[in-house]
Amino acid sequence: MGYECFDVEVTDKVAHVRLNRPDAMNSMIPSFWMELPQIVREIDDEASARAIVVSSTGKHFSAGMDLAVFTGGGGGANGLEGKSDEQGRRRAYLRQSAMMLQESFSAFEKARMPVLAAIQGGCVGGAVDMVTACDCRYATDDAFFVIQEINIGMTADVGTLQRLPKIIPEGVARELAYTGRRMPAARAKEVGLVNEVFATQDEMLAAVMDIAREIASKSPLAIWGTKEMVNFTRDHSVSDALNYIATWQTGMFQPADMMESFAAKSDKRDPDFDDLLPNPKQF
């Protein structure tokens, strides 16, 4: 299937999702917000990959939200406020629109497989919302991060303010959110926003794809459980998280993958794990 904003390729159980509008700095036009969750959900629903890599093309990763999302241009959208003279309905539509945009990135967290972001150049505004929803982030030397919303007179509302303070120290996140300053790649690595910094985009992509393939070599059921537990723990107490993993293991922990790991080690070969089942279809 062809997409306006993305190229998608699945190789060696790794899905590579590329933003492909470099001439427009990969700005997030209306179709972006429909295509991205569709791509992620299809990969997850079909269990067609065990890891997802999100990268970009051109000088910058993404300039963030395109003005067309607000004005209703580009594809016939009504704009965030909707068409109505009655203020209650307009405000309700605005809230639903914001939640729809949020869900486009929350799809990363809900996917059963890890999502790795490979970032070059500018990661601005909505792009920060996007990468903070990923499991891991990697960057080139020239990458930088900007919570752009404050610079245009608005509060960021698609996930940055909710996720970033749980990735980096809260005071650092607050400073970025209040000032709209650029955070260069070296500083992003220092505070833990990115895992590693690379000299070139090619070097970064090669390394990130290697990490994704290593993840894909593990038991996909164990990886799903690990991602589920880390996300749950982030948002709950240690006590609640311990209770959840105990309940999860009661149903999900089965010996087949562990026995395959032991057998592969004994036979000096790579383990061969079954893929996850596709998600159930709606009747």
ChimeraX commands (.cxc) that place a marker at each C-alpha (Angstrom):
marker #1 position 0.00,0.00,0.00 radius 0.5
marker #1 position 1.28,3.46,-0.90 radius 0.5
marker #1 position 1.43,6.28,1.67 radius 0.5
marker #1 position 1.77,10.03,1.20 radius 0.5
marker #1 position 4.07,10.57,4.18 radius 0.5
marker #1 position 5.85,7.25,4.74 radius 0.5
marker #1 position 7.75,4.40,3.14 radius 0.5
marker #1 position 7.41,1.03,4.88 radius 0.5
marker #1 position 9.62,-2.03,4.48 radius 0.5
marker #1 position 9.76,-5.24,6.51 radius 0.5
marker #1 position 12.98,-7.26,6.39 radius 0.5
marker #1 position 14.32,-9.88,8.80 radius 0.5
marker #1 position 11.28,-9.35,11.05 radius 0.5
marker #1 position 12.12,-5.64,11.42 radius 0.5
marker #1 position 9.70,-3.01,10.07 radius 0.5
marker #1 position 11.41,0.16,8.84 radius 0.5
marker #1 position 9.02,3.12,8.73 radius 0.5
marker #1 position 10.54,6.20,7.03 radius 0.5
marker #1 position 9.14,9.72,6.92 radius 0.5
marker #1 position 9.47,10.59,3.23 radius 0.5
marker #1 position 8.65,14.27,2.67 radius 0.5
marker #1 position 12.18,15.73,2.94 radius 0.5
marker #1 position 11.47,18.76,0.74 radius 0.5
marker #1 position 8.84,19.84,3.30 radius 0.5
marker #1 position 11.11,18.92,6.25 radius 0.5
marker #1 position 8.75,16.01,6.92 radius 0.5
marker #1 position 6.14,18.28,8.44 radius 0.5
marker #1 position 3.08,16.51,9.80 radius 0.5
marker #1 position 0.25,17.20,7.34 radius 0.5
marker #1 position -3.28,15.82,7.93 radius 0.5
marker #1 position -2.58,12.53,6.14 radius 0.5
marker #1 position 0.43,11.93,8.43 radius 0.5
marker #1 position -1.86,11.62,11.45 radius 0.5
marker #1 position -4.06,9.04,9.70 radius 0.5
marker #1 position -1.28,7.02,8.06 radius 0.5
marker #1 position 1.06,6.58,11.03 radius 0.5
marker #1 position -1.33,4.81,13.42 radius 0.5
marker #1 position -2.66,2.74,10.52 radius 0.5
marker #1 position 0.87,1.55,9.68 radius 0.5
marker #1 position 1.74,0.72,13.30 radius 0.5
marker #1 position -1.57,-1.05,13.96 radius 0.5
marker #1 position -1.27,-3.11,10.78 radius 0.5
marker #1 position 2.22,-4.26,11.76 radius 0.5
marker #1 position 0.98,-5.10,15.24 radius 0.5
marker #1 position -2.31,-6.68,14.12 radius 0.5
marker #1 position -0.58,-8.91,11.59 radius 0.5
marker #1 position 2.47,-9.59,13.82 radius 0.5
marker #1 position 4.50,-8.98,10.65 radius 0.5
marker #1 position 7.54,-7.67,12.56 radius 0.5
marker #1 position 9.15,-8.05,15.96 radius 0.5
marker #1 position 10.64,-4.55,16.11 radius 0.5
marker #1 position 9.88,-1.23,14.40 radius 0.5
marker #1 position 12.48,1.37,13.38 radius 0.5
marker #1 position 11.24,4.90,12.65 radius 0.5
marker #1 position 13.64,7.06,10.65 radius 0.5
marker #1 position 13.44,9.99,8.30 radius 0.5
marker #1 position 14.81,11.45,5.09 radius 0.5
marker #1 position 16.53,14.71,4.24 radius 0.5
marker #1 position 18.33,17.18,6.48 radius 0.5
marker #1 position 15.78,17.14,9.31 radius 0.5
marker #1 position 13.86,14.39,11.05 radius 0.5
marker #1 position 10.67,16.49,11.19 radius 0.5
marker #1 position 9.64,20.13,11.53 radius 0.5
marker #1 position 6.54,19.04,13.46 radius 0.5
marker #1 position 2.90,19.95,12.95 radius 0.5
marker #1 position 1.99,21.45,9.59 radius 0.5
marker #1 position -0.26,24.51,9.57 radius 0.5
marker #1 position -2.77,22.58,7.43 radius 0.5
marker #1 position -3.75,20.53,10.49 radius 0.5
marker #1 position -5.03,23.68,12.17 radius 0.5
marker #1 position -6.59,25.33,9.12 radius 0.5
marker #1 position -8.27,22.28,7.62 radius 0.5
marker #1 position -6.16,22.34,4.46 radius 0.5
marker #1 position -4.52,19.38,2.78 radius 0.5
marker #1 position -7.00,16.62,2.22 radius 0.5
marker #1 position -10.33,18.13,3.14 radius 0.5
marker #1 position -10.01,18.10,6.93 radius 0.5
marker #1 position -12.29,20.47,8.78 radius 0.5
marker #1 position -9.52,21.82,11.00 radius 0.5
marker #1 position -9.16,21.15,14.70 radius 0.5
marker #1 position -12.19,23.17,15.75 radius 0.5
marker #1 position -14.72,21.69,13.34 radius 0.5
marker #1 position -17.56,23.46,11.53 radius 0.5
marker #1 position -20.30,24.63,13.87 radius 0.5
marker #1 position -21.60,27.94,15.17 radius 0.5
marker #1 position -22.38,26.45,18.57 radius 0.5
marker #1 position -19.41,26.84,20.94 radius 0.5
marker #1 position -20.03,23.74,23.03 radius 0.5
marker #1 position -19.89,21.52,19.98 radius 0.5
marker #1 position -16.83,23.31,18.61 radius 0.5
marker #1 position -15.00,22.88,21.93 radius 0.5
marker #1 position -16.00,19.22,22.17 radius 0.5
marker #1 position -14.73,18.66,18.62 radius 0.5
marker #1 position -11.46,20.37,19.52 radius 0.5
marker #1 position -10.97,18.01,22.46 radius 0.5
marker #1 position -11.70,14.97,20.29 radius 0.5
marker #1 position -9.25,16.28,17.67 radius 0.5
marker #1 position -6.48,16.66,20.25 radius 0.5
marker #1 position -7.10,13.15,21.52 radius 0.5
marker #1 position -7.02,11.80,17.96 radius 0.5
marker #1 position -3.59,13.38,17.43 radius 0.5
marker #1 position -2.40,11.94,20.75 radius 0.5
marker #1 position -3.56,8.47,19.73 radius 0.5
marker #1 position -1.44,8.61,16.58 radius 0.5
marker #1 position 1.67,8.46,18.78 radius 0.5
marker #1 position 0.19,6.34,21.56 radius 0.5
marker #1 position -0.02,3.63,18.91 radius 0.5
marker #1 position 3.74,3.18,19.43 radius 0.5
marker #1 position 3.22,2.37,23.11 radius 0.5
marker #1 position 0.30,0.05,22.43 radius 0.5
marker #1 position 2.18,-1.99,19.82 radius 0.5
marker #1 position 3.41,-5.32,21.15 radius 0.5
marker #1 position 6.90,-4.81,19.68 radius 0.5
marker #1 position 9.50,-2.14,20.59 radius 0.5
marker #1 position 9.76,1.03,18.50 radius 0.5
marker #1 position 13.19,2.61,17.95 radius 0.5
marker #1 position 13.58,6.17,16.63 radius 0.5
marker #1 position 16.60,7.22,14.53 radius 0.5
marker #1 position 16.78,11.03,14.51 radius 0.5
marker #1 position 18.85,13.36,12.32 radius 0.5
marker #1 position 18.79,17.16,12.22 radius 0.5
marker #1 position 15.82,18.97,13.69 radius 0.5
marker #1 position 13.28,17.16,15.85 radius 0.5
marker #1 position 10.83,19.97,16.43 radius 0.5
marker #1 position 7.43,20.38,18.09 radius 0.5
marker #1 position 5.22,17.42,17.21 radius 0.5
marker #1 position 8.31,15.39,16.36 radius 0.5
marker #1 position 9.32,15.53,20.04 radius 0.5
marker #1 position 5.83,14.26,20.90 radius 0.5
marker #1 position 6.46,11.45,18.43 radius 0.5
marker #1 position 9.90,10.26,19.55 radius 0.5
marker #1 position 9.08,10.41,23.27 radius 0.5
marker #1 position 6.39,7.79,22.60 radius 0.5
marker #1 position 9.06,5.42,21.21 radius 0.5
marker #1 position 10.88,2.85,23.33 radius 0.5
marker #1 position 14.39,4.06,22.47 radius 0.5
marker #1 position 15.89,7.04,20.67 radius 0.5
marker #1 position 19.18,7.45,18.77 radius 0.5
marker #1 position 20.56,10.59,17.13 radius 0.5
marker #1 position 23.21,12.00,14.84 radius 0.5
marker #1 position 25.72,14.62,15.96 radius 0.5
marker #1 position 23.74,17.36,14.23 radius 0.5
marker #1 position 20.39,16.44,15.80 radius 0.5
marker #1 position 18.58,18.84,18.08 radius 0.5
marker #1 position 15.27,18.83,19.95 radius 0.5
marker #1 position 12.88,21.76,20.42 radius 0.5
marker #1 position 9.57,21.95,22.27 radius 0.5
marker #1 position 8.44,24.45,19.68 radius 0.5
marker #1 position 4.89,24.97,20.93 radius 0.5
marker #1 position 5.92,27.48,23.60 radius 0.5
marker #1 position 7.63,29.57,20.92 radius 0.5
marker #1 position 4.34,29.99,19.05 radius 0.5
marker #1 position 2.22,30.78,22.09 radius 0.5
marker #1 position 0.66,27.43,22.93 radius 0.5
marker #1 position 1.02,24.57,25.39 radius 0.5
marker #1 position 2.28,21.31,23.88 radius 0.5
marker #1 position -0.63,18.88,23.90 radius 0.5
marker #1 position 0.24,15.68,22.01 radius 0.5
marker #1 position 2.41,13.91,24.59 radius 0.5
marker #1 position 5.72,15.72,25.15 radius 0.5
marker #1 position 4.75,17.21,28.53 radius 0.5
marker #1 position 3.39,13.88,29.71 radius 0.5
marker #1 position 6.26,11.63,28.56 radius 0.5
marker #1 position 9.42,13.73,28.53 radius 0.5
marker #1 position 9.58,14.28,32.34 radius 0.5
marker #1 position 9.54,10.49,32.73 radius 0.5
marker #1 position 12.48,10.09,30.35 radius 0.5
marker #1 position 14.79,12.92,31.47 radius 0.5
marker #1 position 15.10,14.82,34.79 radius 0.5
marker #1 position 11.96,16.86,35.44 radius 0.5
marker #1 position 13.84,20.12,35.88 radius 0.5
marker #1 position 15.52,19.72,32.51 radius 0.5
marker #1 position 12.19,18.92,30.87 radius 0.5
marker #1 position 10.62,21.99,32.46 radius 0.5
marker #1 position 13.41,24.24,31.25 radius 0.5
marker #1 position 13.03,23.00,27.69 radius 0.5
marker #1 position 9.23,23.35,27.84 radius 0.5
marker #1 position 9.34,26.86,29.34 radius 0.5
marker #1 position 12.10,28.30,27.13 radius 0.5
marker #1 position 11.68,26.57,23.78 radius 0.5
marker #1 position 15.47,26.30,23.52 radius 0.5
marker #1 position 17.27,23.78,21.36 radius 0.5
marker #1 position 18.75,20.74,23.08 radius 0.5
marker #1 position 21.70,19.46,21.02 radius 0.5
marker #1 position 22.35,15.76,20.60 radius 0.5
marker #1 position 25.27,15.67,23.04 radius 0.5
marker #1 position 23.14,17.15,25.81 radius 0.5
marker #1 position 20.25,14.83,24.88 radius 0.5
marker #1 position 22.54,11.85,25.42 radius 0.5
marker #1 position 23.86,13.32,28.67 radius 0.5
marker #1 position 20.37,13.56,30.18 radius 0.5
marker #1 position 19.15,10.25,28.76 radius 0.5
marker #1 position 16.81,11.41,26.00 radius 0.5
marker #1 position 18.82,9.46,23.43 radius 0.5
marker #1 position 20.73,6.23,23.95 radius 0.5
marker #1 position 23.61,6.97,21.59 radius 0.5
marker #1 position 24.89,9.64,19.21 radius 0.5
marker #1 position 26.47,8.86,15.83 radius 0.5
marker #1 position 28.61,10.85,13.41 radius 0.5
marker #1 position 26.41,10.21,10.36 radius 0.5
marker #1 position 22.90,9.13,9.55 radius 0.5
marker #1 position 24.15,6.05,7.71 radius 0.5
marker #1 position 26.18,4.98,10.75 radius 0.5
marker #1 position 23.18,5.59,13.00 radius 0.5
marker #1 position 20.76,3.61,10.82 radius 0.5
marker #1 position 23.17,0.69,10.56 radius 0.5
marker #1 position 23.53,0.55,14.34 radius 0.5
marker #1 position 19.81,0.98,15.05 radius 0.5
marker #1 position 18.88,-1.72,12.55 radius 0.5
marker #1 position 21.39,-4.02,14.25 radius 0.5
marker #1 position 19.73,-3.35,17.61 radius 0.5
marker #1 position 16.30,-3.98,16.08 radius 0.5
marker #1 position 17.47,-7.28,14.58 radius 0.5
marker #1 position 18.89,-8.31,17.95 radius 0.5
marker #1 position 15.53,-7.55,19.58 radius 0.5
marker #1 position 13.81,-9.52,16.81 radius 0.5
marker #1 position 15.98,-12.54,17.62 radius 0.5
marker #1 position 14.52,-12.82,21.13 radius 0.5
marker #1 position 11.25,-14.46,22.12 radius 0.5
marker #1 position 8.57,-12.06,20.84 radius 0.5
marker #1 position 6.27,-13.09,23.68 radius 0.5
marker #1 position 8.96,-12.27,26.27 radius 0.5
marker #1 position 9.69,-8.95,24.51 radius 0.5
marker #1 position 5.99,-8.06,24.56 radius 0.5
marker #1 position 5.79,-8.84,28.26 radius 0.5
marker #1 position 8.92,-6.81,28.96 radius 0.5
marker #1 position 7.58,-3.77,27.09 radius 0.5
marker #1 position 4.20,-4.11,28.82 radius 0.5
marker #1 position 5.86,-4.21,32.23 radius 0.5
marker #1 position 8.19,-1.25,31.64 radius 0.5
marker #1 position 5.29,0.90,30.38 radius 0.5
marker #1 position 3.06,-0.16,33.28 radius 0.5
marker #1 position 5.79,0.47,35.86 radius 0.5
marker #1 position 6.37,3.96,34.49 radius 0.5
marker #1 position 2.78,4.91,35.32 radius 0.5
marker #1 position 2.18,2.93,38.54 radius 0.5
marker #1 position 3.71,2.19,41.91 radius 0.5
marker #1 position 6.28,-0.56,42.40 radius 0.5
marker #1 position 3.72,-2.53,44.39 radius 0.5
marker #1 position 1.12,-2.32,41.64 radius 0.5
marker #1 position 3.71,-3.23,39.01 radius 0.5
marker #1 position 4.88,-6.29,40.95 radius 0.5
marker #1 position 1.29,-7.42,41.27 radius 0.5
marker #1 position 0.76,-6.94,37.53 radius 0.5
marker #1 position 3.83,-8.96,36.49 radius 0.5
marker #1 position 2.79,-11.79,38.81 radius 0.5
marker #1 position -0.66,-11.86,37.19 radius 0.5
marker #1 position 0.79,-11.54,33.68 radius 0.5
marker #1 position 3.19,-14.43,34.22 radius 0.5
marker #1 position 0.39,-16.64,35.48 radius 0.5
marker #1 position -1.09,-16.61,31.99 radius 0.5
marker #1 position 1.75,-15.64,29.64 radius 0.5
marker #1 position 4.73,-17.54,31.02 radius 0.5
marker #1 position 4.93,-20.86,29.21 radius 0.5
marker #1 position 8.05,-23.06,29.00 radius 0.5
marker #1 position 8.25,-23.49,25.21 radius 0.5
marker #1 position 10.40,-20.41,24.47 radius 0.5
marker #1 position 12.66,-21.04,27.45 radius 0.5
marker #1 position 13.17,-24.66,26.39 radius 0.5
marker #1 position 13.98,-23.48,22.86 radius 0.5
marker #1 position 16.57,-21.06,24.29 radius 0.5
marker #1 position 18.22,-23.85,26.26 radius 0.5
marker #1 position 18.15,-26.23,23.29 radius 0.5
marker #1 position 19.64,-23.62,20.94 radius 0.5
marker #1 position 22.44,-22.89,23.38 radius 0.5
marker #1 position 23.18,-26.59,23.76 radius 0.5
marker #1 position 23.14,-27.09,19.96 radius 0.5
marker #1 position 25.25,-23.95,19.39 radius 0.5
marker #1 position 22.61,-22.39,17.09 radius 0.5
marker #1 position 20.31,-19.41,17.09 radius 0.5
marker #1 position 16.93,-20.02,18.74 radius 0.5
marker #1 position 13.87,-20.23,16.51 radius 0.5
marker #1 position 10.84,-18.72,18.22 radius 0.5
marker #1 position 7.28,-18.68,16.92 radius 0.5
marker #1 position 5.92,-15.29,15.88 radius 0.5
marker #1 position 3.16,-13.74,17.93 radius 0.5
marker #1 position -0.33,-14.55,16.72 radius 0.5
marker #1 position -2.11,-11.82,14.76 radius 0.5
marker #1 position -4.43,-9.72,16.88 radius 0.5
marker #1 position -8.05,-10.94,16.90 radius 0.5
marker #1 position -10.21,-9.47,14.17 radius 0.5
marker #1 position -13.46,-7.72,14.94 radius 0.5
marker #1 position -16.51,-9.81,14.07 radius 0.5
marker link #1:1,2 radius 0.2
marker link #1:2,3 radius 0.2
marker link #1:3,4 radius 0.2
marker link #1:4,5 radius 0.2
marker link #1:5,6 radius 0.2
marker link #1:6,7 radius 0.2
marker link #1:7,8 radius 0.2
marker link #1:8,9 radius 0.2
marker link #1:9,10 radius 0.2
marker link #1:10,11 radius 0.2
marker link #1:11,12 radius 0.2
marker link #1:12,13 radius 0.2
marker link #1:13,14 radius 0.2
marker link #1:14,15 radius 0.2
marker link #1:15,16 radius 0.2
marker link #1:16,17 radius 0.2
marker link #1:17,18 radius 0.2
marker link #1:18,19 radius 0.2
marker link #1:19,20 radius 0.2
marker link #1:20,21 radius 0.2
marker link #1:21,22 radius 0.2
marker link #1:22,23 radius 0.2
marker link #1:23,24 radius 0.2
marker link #1:24,25 radius 0.2
marker link #1:25,26 radius 0.2
marker link #1:26,27 radius 0.2
marker link #1:27,28 radius 0.2
marker link #1:28,29 radius 0.2
marker link #1:29,30 radius 0.2
marker link #1:30,31 radius 0.2
marker link #1:31,32 radius 0.2
marker link #1:32,33 radius 0.2
marker link #1:33,34 radius 0.2
marker link #1:34,35 radius 0.2
marker link #1:35,36 radius 0.2
marker link #1:36,37 radius 0.2
marker link #1:37,38 radius 0.2
marker link #1:38,39 radius 0.2
marker link #1:39,40 radius 0.2
marker link #1:40,41 radius 0.2
marker link #1:41,42 radius 0.2
marker link #1:42,43 radius 0.2
marker link #1:43,44 radius 0.2
marker link #1:44,45 radius 0.2
marker link #1:45,46 radius 0.2
marker link #1:46,47 radius 0.2
marker link #1:47,48 radius 0.2
marker link #1:48,49 radius 0.2
marker link #1:49,50 radius 0.2
marker link #1:50,51 radius 0.2
marker link #1:51,52 radius 0.2
marker link #1:52,53 radius 0.2
marker link #1:53,54 radius 0.2
marker link #1:54,55 radius 0.2
marker link #1:55,56 radius 0.2
marker link #1:56,57 radius 0.2
marker link #1:57,58 radius 0.2
marker link #1:58,59 radius 0.2
marker link #1:59,60 radius 0.2
marker link #1:60,61 radius 0.2
marker link #1:61,62 radius 0.2
marker link #1:62,63 radius 0.2
marker link #1:63,64 radius 0.2
marker link #1:64,65 radius 0.2
marker link #1:65,66 radius 0.2
marker link #1:66,67 radius 0.2
marker link #1:67,68 radius 0.2
marker link #1:68,69 radius 0.2
marker link #1:69,70 radius 0.2
marker link #1:70,71 radius 0.2
marker link #1:71,72 radius 0.2
marker link #1:72,73 radius 0.2
marker link #1:73,74 radius 0.2
marker link #1:74,75 radius 0.2
marker link #1:75,76 radius 0.2
marker link #1:76,77 radius 0.2
marker link #1:77,78 radius 0.2
marker link #1:78,79 radius 0.2
marker link #1:79,80 radius 0.2
marker link #1:80,81 radius 0.2
marker link #1:81,82 radius 0.2
marker link #1:82,83 radius 0.2
marker link #1:83,84 radius 0.2
marker link #1:84,85 radius 0.2
marker link #1:85,86 radius 0.2
marker link #1:86,87 radius 0.2
marker link #1:87,88 radius 0.2
marker link #1:88,89 radius 0.2
marker link #1:89,90 radius 0.2
marker link #1:90,91 radius 0.2
marker link #1:91,92 radius 0.2
marker link #1:92,93 radius 0.2
marker link #1:93,94 radius 0.2
marker link #1:94,95 radius 0.2
marker link #1:95,96 radius 0.2
marker link #1:96,97 radius 0.2
marker link #1:97,98 radius 0.2
marker link #1:98,99 radius 0.2
marker link #1:99,100 radius 0.2
marker link #1:100,101 radius 0.2
marker link #1:101,102 radius 0.2
marker link #1:102,103 radius 0.2
marker link #1:103,104 radius 0.2
marker link #1:104,105 radius 0.2
marker link #1:105,106 radius 0.2
marker link #1:106,107 radius 0.2
marker link #1:107,108 radius 0.2
marker link #1:108,109 radius 0.2
marker link #1:109,110 radius 0.2
marker link #1:110,111 radius 0.2
marker link #1:111,112 radius 0.2
marker link #1:112,113 radius 0.2
marker link #1:113,114 radius 0.2
marker link #1:114,115 radius 0.2
marker link #1:115,116 radius 0.2
marker link #1:116,117 radius 0.2
marker link #1:117,118 radius 0.2
marker link #1:118,119 radius 0.2
marker link #1:119,120 radius 0.2
marker link #1:120,121 radius 0.2
marker link #1:121,122 radius 0.2
marker link #1:122,123 radius 0.2
marker link #1:123,124 radius 0.2
marker link #1:124,125 radius 0.2
marker link #1:125,126 radius 0.2
marker link #1:126,127 radius 0.2
marker link #1:127,128 radius 0.2
marker link #1:128,129 radius 0.2
marker link #1:129,130 radius 0.2
marker link #1:130,131 radius 0.2
marker link #1:131,132 radius 0.2
marker link #1:132,133 radius 0.2
marker link #1:133,134 radius 0.2
marker link #1:134,135 radius 0.2
marker link #1:135,136 radius 0.2
marker link #1:136,137 radius 0.2
marker link #1:137,138 radius 0.2
marker link #1:138,139 radius 0.2
marker link #1:139,140 radius 0.2
marker link #1:140,141 radius 0.2
marker link #1:141,142 radius 0.2
marker link #1:142,143 radius 0.2
marker link #1:143,144 radius 0.2
marker link #1:144,145 radius 0.2
marker link #1:145,146 radius 0.2
marker link #1:146,147 radius 0.2
marker link #1:147,148 radius 0.2
marker link #1:148,149 radius 0.2
marker link #1:149,150 radius 0.2
marker link #1:150,151 radius 0.2
marker link #1:151,152 radius 0.2
marker link #1:152,153 radius 0.2
marker link #1:153,154 radius 0.2
marker link #1:154,155 radius 0.2
marker link #1:155,156 radius 0.2
marker link #1:156,157 radius 0.2
marker link #1:157,158 radius 0.2
marker link #1:158,159 radius 0.2
marker link #1:159,160 radius 0.2
marker link #1:160,161 radius 0.2
marker link #1:161,162 radius 0.2
marker link #1:162,163 radius 0.2
marker link #1:163,164 radius 0.2
marker link #1:164,165 radius 0.2
marker link #1:165,166 radius 0.2
marker link #1:166,167 radius 0.2
marker link #1:167,168 radius 0.2
marker link #1:168,169 radius 0.2
marker link #1:169,170 radius 0.2
marker link #1:170,171 radius 0.2
marker link #1:171,172 radius 0.2
marker link #1:172,173 radius 0.2
marker link #1:173,174 radius 0.2
marker link #1:174,175 radius 0.2
marker link #1:175,176 radius 0.2
marker link #1:176,177 radius 0.2
marker link #1:177,178 radius 0.2
marker link #1:178,179 radius 0.2
marker link #1:179,180 radius 0.2
marker link #1:180,181 radius 0.2
marker link #1:181,182 radius 0.2
marker link #1:182,183 radius 0.2
marker link #1:183,184 radius 0.2
marker link #1:184,185 radius 0.2
marker link #1:185,186 radius 0.2
marker link #1:186,187 radius 0.2
marker link #1:187,188 radius 0.2
marker link #1:188,189 radius 0.2
marker link #1:189,190 radius 0.2
marker link #1:190,191 radius 0.2
marker link #1:191,192 radius 0.2
marker link #1:192,193 radius 0.2
marker link #1:193,194 radius 0.2
marker link #1:194,195 radius 0.2
marker link #1:195,196 radius 0.2
marker link #1:196,197 radius 0.2
marker link #1:197,198 radius 0.2
marker link #1:198,199 radius 0.2
marker link #1:199,200 radius 0.2
marker link #1:200,201 radius 0.2
marker link #1:201,202 radius 0.2
marker link #1:202,203 radius 0.2
marker link #1:203,204 radius 0.2
marker link #1:204,205 radius 0.2
marker link #1:205,206 radius 0.2
marker link #1:206,207 radius 0.2
marker link #1:207,208 radius 0.2
marker link #1:208,209 radius 0.2
marker link #1:209,210 radius 0.2
marker link #1:210,211 radius 0.2
marker link #1:211,212 radius 0.2
marker link #1:212,213 radius 0.2
marker link #1:213,214 radius 0.2
marker link #1:214,215 radius 0.2
marker link #1:215,216 radius 0.2
marker link #1:216,217 radius 0.2
marker link #1:217,218 radius 0.2
marker link #1:218,219 radius 0.2
marker link #1:219,220 radius 0.2
marker link #1:220,221 radius 0.2
marker link #1:221,222 radius 0.2
marker link #1:222,223 radius 0.2
marker link #1:223,224 radius 0.2
marker link #1:224,225 radius 0.2
marker link #1:225,226 radius 0.2
marker link #1:226,227 radius 0.2
marker link #1:227,228 radius 0.2
marker link #1:228,229 radius 0.2
marker link #1:229,230 radius 0.2
marker link #1:230,231 radius 0.2
marker link #1:231,232 radius 0.2
marker link #1:232,233 radius 0.2
marker link #1:233,234 radius 0.2
marker link #1:234,235 radius 0.2
marker link #1:235,236 radius 0.2
marker link #1:236,237 radius 0.2
marker link #1:237,238 radius 0.2
marker link #1:238,239 radius 0.2
marker link #1:239,240 radius 0.2
marker link #1:240,241 radius 0.2
marker link #1:241,242 radius 0.2
marker link #1:242,243 radius 0.2
marker link #1:243,244 radius 0.2
marker link #1:244,245 radius 0.2
marker link #1:245,246 radius 0.2
marker link #1:246,247 radius 0.2
marker link #1:247,248 radius 0.2
marker link #1:248,249 radius 0.2
marker link #1:249,250 radius 0.2
marker link #1:250,251 radius 0.2
marker link #1:251,252 radius 0.2
marker link #1:252,253 radius 0.2
marker link #1:253,254 radius 0.2
marker link #1:254,255 radius 0.2
marker link #1:255,256 radius 0.2
marker link #1:256,257 radius 0.2
marker link #1:257,258 radius 0.2
marker link #1:258,259 radius 0.2
marker link #1:259,260 radius 0.2
marker link #1:260,261 radius 0.2
marker link #1:261,262 radius 0.2
marker link #1:262,263 radius 0.2
marker link #1:263,264 radius 0.2
marker link #1:264,265 radius 0.2
marker link #1:265,266 radius 0.2
marker link #1:266,267 radius 0.2
marker link #1:267,268 radius 0.2
marker link #1:268,269 radius 0.2
marker link #1:269,270 radius 0.2
marker link #1:270,271 radius 0.2
marker link #1:271,272 radius 0.2
marker link #1:272,273 radius 0.2
marker link #1:273,274 radius 0.2
marker link #1:274,275 radius 0.2
marker link #1:275,276 radius 0.2
marker link #1:276,277 radius 0.2
marker link #1:277,278 radius 0.2
marker link #1:278,279 radius 0.2
marker link #1:279,280 radius 0.2
marker link #1:280,281 radius 0.2
marker link #1:281,282 radius 0.2
marker link #1:282,283 radius 0.2
view
